[in-house]
Amino acid sequence: MTRALDWNVEGRDWPNREASRFVESGGLRWHVQVMGEGPKLVLLHGTGASTHSWRDVAPLLAKSHTVVALDLPGHGFTAMPARRTDFALPQVARGVTDLLGTLDVSPAVLIGHSAGAAIAVRMALDGAAPRQGIVGINAALLPFPGPIGPLAPMLARMLFYNPATLGLFAYRAGQRGAIKDLLHGTGSSLDAIGLALYERLFRNRAHLEGTVALMSHWGLNALQRELPKLKTPLTLIVGDKDRAVRPDEALTVQVRVKHARIATAKGYGHLAHEEAPALITDLIHAALHQTE
């Protein structure tokens, strides 16, 4: 049996641990962090990450807002769904919506990184629009480009159902420099703390299974078709060094979404919010002021 991350072992010194709580919702035990006071901002991390991704941004936002960050299903310290189909975008979005209902949180703004932005947009399209708007950081809102694009979910499923491959990846994650090289491929360079946290996550098979399960059931074709229906104000913060989501995809989204705005984080990659938390926080605040 795959051992899940243990809050008293891997989570013993987790960033912003004092803000953490565990909440039962929709048949899952979710890891949630809540801090600050004021209008509510909900932070949605990307594939393979967790609340740690917001470790520096969340306290800055919490100076003027109530911040709610969560681990997505199968990620970090949130439990794995019993059904793999629960990793599909509509189901994940519904699960987050139900969780916020359990917490009695009505968000003013949804802030999503990468796949987290797709979850935020799906929530809005499905009737759970935040009152003020959505902020996407290097938002992954379009299907994978190029000839490999349509095959990406299938390849992820092959990886998911190959325990030996997942085990090898987990072993490799513990080798010196492996995670640094992996993240460098996204256009980002993290400090030693950030690298160590990703190493801790990717050494764990349960987290890896959750990551690959999300990828293997992820489909953005329907979301892409429905983007013109989005009425919620959308701000896209784009790292111009991003190698995971092409920066020019934001222009494509802007054409399809009325009132979409683009703000550039110059010199930063896919994990811009971890590389430059003060800058990204300033860009988020600017977006909030524009949608007030």
Beta strands, then each sheet from edge to edge (+ up, - down):
strand 1: 20-25
strand 2: 28-35
strand 3: 40-44
strand 4: 66-70
strand 5: 109-113
strand 6: 133-137
strand 7: 234-239
strand 8: 261-265
sheet 1: 1+ 2- 4+ 3+ 5+ 6+ 7+ 8+
end
